[in-house]
Structure formats: C-alpha cells, structure tokens
Amino acid sequence: MNRLERLLRPKSIAVIGGGAFAPNVVKQSLKMGFTGQVWPVHPKRAEVEGVKAYASVADLPGAPDAVFIGVNRFATIDIVRELAARGAGGAICFASGFLEAGDDDEDGARLQAELVAAAGSMPIIGPNCYGLINYADGALLWPDQHGGRRLEPGARGAAIITQSSNIACNITMQKRGLPLAFLMTAGNQAQTGLSEMALGLIEDDRVSCLGLHIEGFDKVDGFERLAARARELKKPIVAMKVGRSEQARAATVSHTASLAGSDAASDAFLKRLGIARVNSIPSLLETLKLLHAFGPLPGPTLSSMSCSGGEASVMADTAEGRTVRFPALTEAHHARVKATLGSFVAVANPLDYHTFIWNDEPAMTATFTAMASGGFDLNLLVLDFPRNDRCSDADWWPTVRAFEAAVKTNAARGAVVTSMPENLLESHAEELSRRGLVPLHGIVEAFDAAEAAAFVGKAWSQPTPLEGEVAAKQREGAAAAGTASMSCTAEATPPGPSGHPSLKGEGSTPDEAEAKALLRSAGLAVPQGARAASVAEAVSAAEKLGFPVALKALGVAHKSELGAVKLNLKSAEDVRAAAGVLLPLGSGLHVERMVEGGVAELIVGVTRDALFGPVMTVGTGGVLVELLKDSATLLLPASRAEVEAALQGLKLYPLLTGYRGRAKADLPAAVDAILAVSRFVLEHADVIEELDVNPLIVCAEGNGAWIADALLVLSSPLEGEGSASPGE
C-alpha cells in the first residue's frame, strides 16, 4: 500500500485544535457528505459542529487515518509525536513559523527538525499548509471554505498540488468547468515532498491528469519516478513552475524554504521528464481541461473556425512563433470546404466561415464537418456566448450542435474557444463537456493548452532518456573525441598525453593555456598551442606550430573587448608586432594554430546548479553572445539526440545547415565536441564550478569543430597523472 494511502483516502479523520480553523475542517467534511468517522479533539469542548469531541489523542476511539493539526507550532510537535505513537495514517500540519521563517526566527529550523523527528515514519504534510480536499470521497482536511463540489460516482477529474494555500483556495473557486478529484497543498515539504504526494494521487483511478504549481523541487529522483509512473498510467502532467525572476526565487525561499533551482535548469528538467510547463494559473487550468478530456495530443496541427475575419486573424497571429500551427489545406480538403460555402467565402485555415450560414444548422454542420475532415490534432471553434442577464443565447446552440456533429462524424477532437473568459459561463462549459467538446476560456490560454498537450504527446512518443546509459555511452566515447584535423585546413595532430595536468592551490581559475591543456589531455578537440613569456618565445613557438596562428594575452578576461587577442597572424613579423602589443596586457602569451574556415561559432557553457548539478548551455557564440541570447539548456548527462535537438532549436541552426548556398557545418563534429565537454565535466563534477567554451568554431563538413577559447573555474585542484604538452 502507498505510504500516503490512509491520509489521501481516509476512512476516519481527527481534527485537533480550536479557534476558527480546526472547527471549520469538521464543518467542511460534514458539508461535503464524508461518510467516514470525524473525531474532533479539544480539551474543553464536549462537541464541535455538533460532533462529539475527545479531550486528547489518547482518548480517540482508534488510530485515525488522517489528522488535521490546527494548533501552534510548539504544540504541533508534541501532537505529531502522540499520533505517530498511536499509529495514525498521517497528518496535515497547519501551523507556520518553521523553516520558512528564515534567519529572523532562530527557532524555525530547529522546530522543523524536531517535527520531522517526532513524525518518524508517519507521513506529515507541511508545515505551513492548508491541507487536502478529496472531492472523490468527500474527505476534507481543509480549514476554510472552498468552491468545489464532490465528484460524481464513476467520474474522473484532475488532481492539483500547489505550494501556495491561497492559490489552492482560489483554484477551488474556478468557474471554468474543470472537474477536480483532489486538491492538495504541499507547504514546506519538511518530510513528504511534492513528488511523493503526486505519486500518491496519480495512482487513484479517479484521477485523469495532474497539475502542479511548483515553487521548489523536493527531490530530483522523486520527480523522475513521478514522470515515469505518470507515463505508464497515461496520466499527463502540467506544471506551473515559478522562479523566472530573481524576486520570485527570493519569495520561494521566504515562503516555503524550498530550493527553486535556476529557471533554465528547471525548464530543461521538466522537458526531459515530459512534463509540460505553463506560466499562468489560467493556462494551467485550461491545459488540465484539455488533458482531462483528450489526454496528450498526437501532434501540433490545429484547425480554427469562426464567423469573423477578425477572430480568424487573431487566431493566426496567436499561433505565430509557437510549436502548434495551422497547416494550409490540401487541394482536396480546400475543395470539400469550398463546396459548402460558395464563391463568396475565401477558404483558409484559420477559416472565417462568415455569417451567411449563421443559425443554419445543416449548413454549418456541412462546413464544420468538411473542415474537421482534415485529420487535425485539434479542431477549434471560436464562439463567445452573449451575457445571459441581458441577452439570449438561443442562436448559439445550433452552432454548438453543428460542431458537435462535425467532430463526431470525423472521430476528431474539438474545443470551443472564447476570446474572453467571461463569455463562457460555468453551466455552458459543463454542457460543452457533456457534448464531448472542451470548453477553453481565452485564446492565449487555449494555445498554451494545445501547445502543452502536444508537447506531452511528442515526449511520450519518444524513448525515455536513461541517464545511466547516457553517461556510460559518453564515457565509452571519450577516446574517440578530438581525432579530427586540428584546424579546418591543417593535417591532423594527435591529442596530448593521457591524464591531466596538476593544478595547485585551494581552488583556481587556470589561465587559457592551462585550461586548454586539461581539455586536450582529456581528448577534446583543442588546437595545438604553446605558452610564451617573451616576444622571442612567441615567434619561435609560432614557427614551430606553423602559420597562421592566433596570439592571446593570458590572464585577461573578455579578451576581445580589451584587444587582447590577435588573429590570423601569417608571419614571424606579424607575431613579433602583435606580441609586443599584447605582452604588457597579461601574465604571458598563448600562441595557437589558427582555426580557419569556420562556418559558425557556438558557446558551450557548463555551470553547477545547486539542485540539478552540472547544467549545460549551448547557443550562438562569439563576441555577441550576450546580445543575441540564442541558447538552449541541457541537464547532464545529455544524450546525442538531446544535443542535436538543442542545436536544431537555435536561431543559428539554418547557418549550420548551409544557409543560402553557404558551406554546411560539420554538425556531427559539433555534437561530438559538445558531448566531449559534457564527459569532461561529469568526470570532474566534484571540482568543476564552471566551464565556458566560447567560441567552439564549427568548420565545414568533414573538418571538425574546435575549442578556440576556454574558461575553467575549479573549486579545488584538479589532480591527475601526466603533464601538459611541451610549452603549455
């Protein structure tokens, strides 16, 4: 049995505390028609809300399945200890003032540790949370009013978990026609994390899909288990992860003492798991409605129908830049639709069917049926209902019936979209759902929902990334990296000796020569180079390496901005002149074979995230990297497919594939180089704080990809056998 089974689906509920909150739990459970036992606990009252009360936990007639604890933080710990000893199934800890209180309260962290210790193996939710509403069984451990209603027998609904109790209260008040099976708050996640709660909920047959409002992740592996199980059960997950701004991340810590993780890493994590992400509460609810009705969409194609050209234009514009799209109609499909409308209507997708056929149900049925015959993944009908206090909506229902008939005839998926949320009443939304049509409030939200559902469909159609296998394959392939030619026009140069140079100190930022020696010794594709302490040494090194060369001042950040790099030096005289200028700028010089014939420049950066570990950024590189902001984020280890997908998502990607007749880039070599950087970081993840390769110069097909500059930051020395190549 699941550890949370008794707490989530209780047969008996104990409610401890007085004031306004605890008695309201009793009231709400009775109001919802809970058929199990309700046992109030109060030392001075004989009854609470007309129900017999017990003086203490010890006086209860049995071990309760679920308990709401509504007393102060100090008393909460003692009661949790008593409940655990009594064999209770679990408890909601309502009180605040624990770890979320921060440094201003010296007792907070200590009390939270004591609370967890007191619970032992008994599950506790919170502290600092409202609790749980089980709409499927009518069981409420909830200290406030709510706007939901009990799920009908045999029906299914969405489950939602949020770390904000107030957001949870607001969600219960929704009038969007979303059926709810469970609503739960996570609070501080002191003992039981959000991922474990979610696992407990999705096992319930009455749950169709899961919505998460996430401030901070509890466990990376917990979310991995959750995503895998959701996929097995065919129950899609959509998340609203806050923390895109610095202010939001700060608020997360102050609210729940959770670790938010960087937003880019969080986004990459959710994508890897196949959990769709939205950025607003309305979009979360609309996505849940779509997933509840249809599950994941098999693809990104949409159709749209409206009786207004203005609405058709808004729909087309809203799709711009999204992964969902309105494909053009085929010639045969165009003809089918055209035949139902006549010569005065321009047929397209989105379709403005005009008002010629308004309130003509047979004519609308013919047009809608023809349009929905195109095999779209989702068909949308834009239809705002008139307000019912001043107007009549009688003429709108023939349109609904025509659309209903059209999607049923084609065994297609259909959704009715209102441009304004207030133009679709809750009763209308529920009626549309009964007809098999998803009611979607708001055009932007409808597109967010379609995009999220299509994302899950695509993720579920692909193999699940297996991180252990990915890492093993990367390590096995380490020896194969760096074997392409050293420059785009030069002969191949073998990598340096095996092993890594030894860097001394309590932690260090090696200069470029040292960093590149480390990378080359690990088998990465780094141009051959040498250190020089004088002009004469620079000239000598250049002559040994062969022209053209690049010359850089060591120990200088942002070399391009300071003029600390000279490229394409073709003679000893060029090197002599450049070395004289660069030598005073830094701690020495680095002479390196010039990488010629580059097609594009990439940045490959890795930083250590406190939650997710090494996180890689791949994007458009060079001196304009901050300006262009064209990048993708990957969690490590990453598979070859993930790296390829990241590159394909860049605005730069057309340049790599031979934009307008230009040379095609050596994409396989670029992917090899990125995976080699990943292997190097993973092998030394305990000491590497940051690795920034910019640029990784990608040459034409067959000529490799080369690390032209590298910044390495270590938390402690990177020791190893071997030494750097001579001169480095």
N, C-alpha and C positions, 0 to 999 in steps of 0.2 A: 504494500500500500504506500502511496505517496506520503512523504513526511507531513505535508500540509493538508492531507485529505480531511481530517476531522475539523480543522479550522475553516477550510473553504466551504465545506458542505456539512455543517453541524446538525446534529440531532438535538443538542442541548446547548443553551447559551447562558453564561453567567455574566452579570453586569455589576461592576463594582464601582461605587462612588456615589456622591450626592450632587449638589449643585444643579445646574441646568442641563449639563451634557449627558451624564450617565442615565438619568431617568428617561431622557429622550430616546436612548437606544431601546429601552423596553417599549416605549410608545411606538416607535417606528417598526419594530418587529411584529408587534400585535397588529398594527395597521396594515402591514403587508400580508398578513394571514399566515405567518410562520406556524407550522403545525407541531413543532418540537417543543421542548421544555424551555422556559425562560425563568432564570433564577436571579432576581436582584439580590445584591449583598449590601447591607447598610447596618451599622451597629445600633442605630436608634429608631429605625422605622420598621413598622410591622408589615407594611406593604408599599410598593412603588407602582404607580399607574394601575392600581387595583390588583396587582400580582403579589403573592406572599413573598416577603423579603426574609433573608437569612442574615444573622448577625456577623458571620465571618465565613471565610473559605472553609474552615474546618466543619462548619455546620451544614454545608451543602449536602443534598441527598446523594450525590455521586460526583465523579470526576467530570467536569463539563468538557464538551468538545471544543468550544470556543468561548473566549472571555474578552470582554471589553473592560479595560482598566482605566477608569477616569478619575484618578487621584493624583496628588502632586508627585514630583519626580522622586523624592526621597521614599515616600510610602510605596511607590510603584515597585521599587526593587524588592522590598520585603514581600509584597503580594506575589510577585513573579516567583520568588523562591518557594512560597507556600504552594502555589499552583503546580509548579514542577514536581514538588514532593507528592502532591495529591494525584498526579498522573493526568493533568489536563491536556487537551489536544493542542492548545496554542492560545496565544493572547495578542490583542491589539494594545499597544502602549500609547495612549493618547498624549501624555504629558510631554512638554518641551523642556528645554534647559539642559540638554545633554551635550553631545559633541558639537552640535550646530551652534551652540552659544559662543564658541570661539575663545580667543585669548582673554576676553573681558571677564569670563567666568572660570575661575580656577577649578571649580567642582565638576564642570561639564564632562571633560574627558574621563575623569576618574569614575563618575557615576555611570557613564555609558559602559565602561569596562566592567563595573560591578553588576550592571544589569545583565550583560551577556553571561557573566559567570553564574548569576543566580538562575538564569533560564536553563542552563545545562543543555540537554538535548530537546527540550520543549521549544517549539517554534515560537518566536515573537516577531511581530511586525511593528516597525517603527524604531525608536520612539518618534514623537513629533509627527503623528499622522492621525487621520480621521478613522481609517479602518477599511471596512469591506461591506459592499452591498451585493448579495447573491439574489439577483432577480429571478433566477431559475427556481429556487426553493423558497423564496420569501424570507431568507435569513439575513438580518441586518445587524452588523456591529458598527453602527453609524450614529454619531451623536447630534445630528442636525436634520432638518427637513431635506427632502430631495424631490426631484421632479419626475422620476422614473416610475414605471409600473411593472408589475410582475409579468414574467414571460409566460405565454400561453403554453399549456401542456403539449409536448411534442414539438414545440417550436425551437428555433435556434436563434442566437444573437451574437453580437460582438462582445468580446471582453476587452476592457481598457484598464491599464495600470498607469498611474501618474504619481510623480513625486511631490506634487502640489495638491494639498487637500482642497484649497479654494478652487483650483481649476477643476478638480473632480466634482465639487458641488455644482459648478457652472455647467459641466458636461451633462449632469443629470437633468438640467433644465432645457436641453436642446429640444427644438420642435421640428426636427428635420426628418423624422420618420426612421431613425436608426434604432433597430431593436437591440437592447442590451441584455446580455446574460449575466455579466459580472462587471462590477466597477470596484477598483481596489487602489489604495494609496500605499506608497512604499516608505515614506518618511526617511529616516536616517539610514535605513538598511544596516542597522547595527549588527544584526545576526543573520537575518534572512534577506537575501538580496532580491532585486527586481527580477533577475533572470530565473531564480528558483520559484518565485511567485508565478511568473508567466508559465513556466513548465507545469506547475500545478493546475493552472487554468485551462491550458490548451488540451489537456487530457480529457476534459469534460466533453461528452458527445454533444452537448447543447451549445457549445462554443463554435462559431463558424470561422472567426478570424480574430486577430489580436491587434490592438492599438496600444502603443507605448508613448508616454511623454517622459523623456529621459533627461535628467539634469546631470547625472553622473552614472557611469557603468559600475556595477558591483564587481563582476569577475569577467575577464575576457573568455575564459574557458566555459563559464556558465552561459554566456550568450552564444557561444559556438554550439553547445549542447541544445540550447533552445532552438536555434535556427535549424539544426539538423532534424530535431523532432518535429518541428512545425512542417518541414518539407515532407517528412514521412507521413504525417497526418493530413497533408494537403490543406493546411490552415495558414494562409498567408499572414505576414506581419508587416505593419506600417508603423514607423516611428517619427515622432517629432522630437528631435534632439536639439536642445538649446545649447548655447555656448559659442555662437558665431562671433560674438563681440567680447572684448575684454571685460566689459561691465557685466555681461551675462555669466561669464566664468567666475567672476568675483562673487556675484549673487548666489551662484550654485554652492560655493564653499560656505557662505554665510547661512544659507538656508538648510542644506542637508549634510554639510560636511563631506560631500561627495567629491570624487576626483573626476573632473569633466573630461580631461584629455584635450588635446588640440582639436579644433574643429575639422581640419583637413584629415587628421588621422581617424577621427570618429566617423567621418564620411566614408573614408576608404574601408573601415572596419564593417560598417553596415552594408556597403556594396558587396564586400566579399561574402558576407553571410546571406545575401539575398533578401535583406530587409529593406523595404522601400523607405525613403525619407521624404517628409514634407516639412514645411516651415511655418505652418499656422494651425491653430485649433480647428477652424472651419475646414481646411483641406484634410486634416486628419479624419474628421467625421465623414466628409464626403467620400474619401477613399475607403473607409470602412464599409460604407453603404454599398459601394461598387463591388468590393471584395466579398462582402456578405452574400450578395446576390449571384455573382458570376465567378468568384474566385479570380485568380490571375488571368489576365488577357493573353491570348496566344501570340499576339503581335501588336504593332503600333499603328495600324491603319484605322482611320476614322471616316465616317460619313457624317454630314450635317445637313439638316433640312430646316428651313424657316420660311415664313411668308413675307420676309423683309430682306431687302438687299442690304440694309444697314446691319442687320444681325448677321447676315452671311459674311459681310466684311469683317465684323468684329471677331467672328469665329476664325476666319482665315488668319487675321493678324495675331490672335492669341496663340495660334499654333506655331507661329514663327519662332525659330530657334529651339524648339522642343524636339524630343525624340519621337513623340506621336505626330502623325501627319495626315493630311488629306490627299490621298493619291488621285491623280487625274482619272477620269472614267475611260475605260476602253471604248473602242468604237462601237462594239456591240451593246455594251452597257448604256452608253450615251443614247443610242437609238431606242432602247427599251424605255428609258425615262422620257425621252423626247416625244415618243408616241403617245404618252399620257397627258402631255401638257400643250402641245400645239406649237405653232411657229412664233408666238409672241413671247415665249419664255426662253431665255438663254440657259441652257443646261450646263451645270458645272458642279464641282464638289469643293466647297460647300454649295448647296443648292438653295436658291431663292425660288420657291415654287409659286410666288405671287399670291394675290388674293382672289384670282379668278376661280379657284376651286374651293375657297373657304366655305365651310359649313356644308360642302357637298361630300358627304361621307364616302360614297362609292368612288368618286373621282380622286379624293385624297388617298383612299386605300390603294387605288391603282398606282398612283405616283409613288407613294411610300414603299409599296411592295416592289416596284421596279428599282427604286433607289437602293433598297436594302438587299437586293439580289446580288450585290457586287462582292460578297464574301468579306466585307469589312470586319475587323475585330470588334468594333463597337460602333453602333449607329446612334446618332444624337438627333433629337428633335428639340429645337429651341421653342419654348412655349411658356410665356409669362401669363399667369391667370389674373383676371381682374380682382380687385378687392371685393369681398363679398358683403360688406356692410352698405355699399352704395351702388353696386353694380351686379349684374347677372353673369354667371359663367356658363350658362347653358350651352352656348355655341362653341365652347372649348372642348366639350366632351366628345363630339364627333371626331375631332382631330385626334384625341387620345385613342378612341376606338380604332380609327384607321391605322394609327401607328402600331397599336397592339396587334392588329390583324396582320400587318406587314411583317413584323419580326417573327410572329408565329409561323407564318407561311414559309418564311425562309430559314426557320430554325436559327435565327440570328439573335444577337444581344442588342437590347435597346435601352436608352436612357433619355429621360425628359430633362432638359436643362432650362433653368430660368436665369435670365440675365441679372435679376435682383432677388436676393434670398427671400425678401418679404412677399414676393409674388407667387409663393407656393406654400399654402397652408399645410399644417401638420396632417390634417384629415385628408387633404388631397395627396400628400406624399404617401400616406399609408394606402390609399386607394390605388395609386400608381404601382406600388409594390405588390399589391394583391393581383394586379394585372400582369405581373412579370416585367414591369418597366422600372428602372432605377430612377428615383427622383434625385436630381442633383441641383443643389442650391448654389447658383453663382457660376459664371462662365469660367473664370480663372480657376476656381476650385474644382470644376468639372474636369478641366485639362490636367490639373495636378493629380486628380484621382486616376484618370486614364493613364497618365504617364507612370504613376506608381504601380498600377496594376500590370501594365505592360512590362515594367522593369522586373517585377517578380516573375512574370511568365517567362521572360528571357533567362533570368537567373536559374529558374527551376529546370529549364530545358538543357542546361549545360552541366557538365560534371562538377561535383562539389570539390573545391580546392582542398587537397590533403597536404597540410603544411609539412608534416614529417617527410613525405615523399618528395615534396618540392625541395626541401633543404638538402636531402640526400642526393638528389639529382644535381643540384648546384655544386655540391662538394665534389661529386664524381667528375664533373665537367671542368673543374678548376684548371687542370693541367692543359686543357685544350685552348684556353684563352690566351690571347697575345701572340698567336703564331702567324698572324697576317703580316704583310710588309710593314716596316717601321714607319714609312711615310707613303703618301699616295703615289709617289713616283720613284721610290728607292727600293733597293733589294731588301729582303727580309733580314732582320737582325734578331738573333735569339735572345730570349729574356735573360736577365741576370741570374746569379746563383740562387739556389733554393734557400729558403729560410729568410729571416727578416733582420734588418739592421737593429742594433740595440740602441735605444734612446734612453738617456739617463735623465734623472730628475724626478720630482714627486708628481709630475704631470707636465705635459709640454704641448706646445704648438710647433711641430717641426717646420723648418722652412721648406720651400718648394722642392729643393733638391733632395732633402731627406724624405719628404712625403712621397715623392715620385720613386725614390729608391725602394721604399717599402712596397709600393704598389707593383713595381716591376718585378721585385723578388717574389711576389705572390702570383705572378703570371699574367698581370694585367698589361694591356697594350699601351705602353708608355714610350714615347720617342727616346732614343738614346741621348744622354746628356752628360755634362761634366761640370763640376764646380771650379770656379776660378777666383783667385784672390787679387789678381792684378790684370792690367791690360795685356801684358805679355802672355800670361797664362790663358786668358780668354782667346787670344789669337791662335795660340798653339792648340788649344782644345778644338777650336773651330776647324782648323786644318786637318786634325785627326778625324773628326766626325764627318767632314765633307759638307760643302756648301750646297744650298743655302742653309743658314742657321737662324735661330731666334736667340736673342740675348735679353736676360731679365735681371733686375736687381733683386737680390734675396732679402727677406725680412721686411718686405713692403707689401701692405695690403692695398687692394684696389690699384694695381699697377697701371692700368690704362688711364685712370684719372690723373695720376701723378707723372705720366710719361716715363714710367719705369720699365717699359718693355719696348724692344725694337725688333721688328720682324723682317724676314726675307733679306737678311744680310748675305750678299753674294760673293764677298771677297774679304781677304785679310784686312784691307784698308777700311772696308765698311765696319768690320768688327772692332778695329782699333779706335775708330772715331766714336762709335757707339759706346764702347766700354769706358772711354774717358768721360763720357757724359753720365753714365749710369752708376759707375763705381761709387761716387760720393753719396748716392741716394740710399744705400742699404748696407748690409753686412757682408756683401760679396756678390759674385755674379754667377749666373747659371747659363751655360751655353748648351743649346739643344738643337738637334736636327729639326729643320723646319718641316711642318706638315703642309704639303702642297695639294692643291686641287680639292679643297674641301667643298662639299655641296651644301652643308648646313652645320650649325653649331647647336649643341644641346647642353643643358645643365643637368647634372645628376647629383643631387644633394641628399645626404642622409643625416638625420638628427635623432637623438634619443628622446622618445616621448615617455613621460613618467608612467603612463598606463599601458601603452601598447608596445614599448620597446623601440627598436630601430624602425624609423619611418622614412621612406624614400620619396623624394620629389623629382620628377622627370619633366623637363619642359624646354622651351626655347631658350637657348643660352646666349653667351656673348655679353657685350657691354650694355645691352639694352634689356637685360633680363628683368630688372625691377620695373621698367616702364611697360614692357609687353604683357607681363603677368599671364603667360600662357603655359600652364603646367597641370600635371596630374599627380596625385599622391597614391602611393602604394605601401601596404604593410609588408614587412619582410618576415619570412621568405616570400618571394613572389614567383609565380610560375612564368614560363616563357609567354604563355597566352595572355597573362595579365600585363606583362611589359608591352607586348605588341598592341594590346587594346589601348594602353595608356598613350603610346605614340600615335595611334590612329585617331585619338581624340584631340590631339593638339591642332591648333590653327596652322602650325608649321608643316603638318603632315603632307599636304599636297606638294610642297617643295621637295620632300624626301622621295616622292614617287615620280619625279620628273615633270615638274610644273612647266607647262607651255614649251615643251620641247627641250628643257634643260636636262642635264645628266641625272640619271636616277642614283639615289644614295645607296650605299651598302647597308641596307636595313638589317640583314642577318648579323653583320658585324656590330652594328649599333646595339642590337639586342644582346649579343654576346658580351659586349663591354659593360652594359648595364647590369647584367646578371653576374658578371665577374666582380663588379663593385659590391653588389649585394652579398656575394660569398665572402669577400674580404671583411666586410663589416660584421657579418654573422659570426665568422671565426674569431673575431676580436671584439664582440659586442660588450664585453665587460669593461673595456677600457676606452673604446671609441665614443667620444661625445658628439663629434661632428665630422663629416667628410663632405667636402664641396668640390666637385669636379666641374669646372667651367672655364673654357668650353671643352666638351667632348666633340672633337671635329669628326664629322662623318663624311667620308670621301665617296667617290663614285663606286659603282658596283664592282666588287672584287678587290677593292683597295683598302678596306678596313675602316675602323673608327678608332681615334687616338685621343688619349688624355693629354690635352695641351696645357692644363693648369690644374693644380690640386691644392686644397687647403685641408689639413688634417688637424683635429684638436683631440688630444688624449687626456683622460682623467688620471692616468698613471702610465709609467713607461711600458712600451711595447717591446718585450724582450724576445729574442729568438736566436737561433743559430745562423751562422753565415754573416756576411757583411755586404755592404753596398758595392756596386760596381766601381772600378777604379775611377777616381776623380769625383765621386759623389759623396 
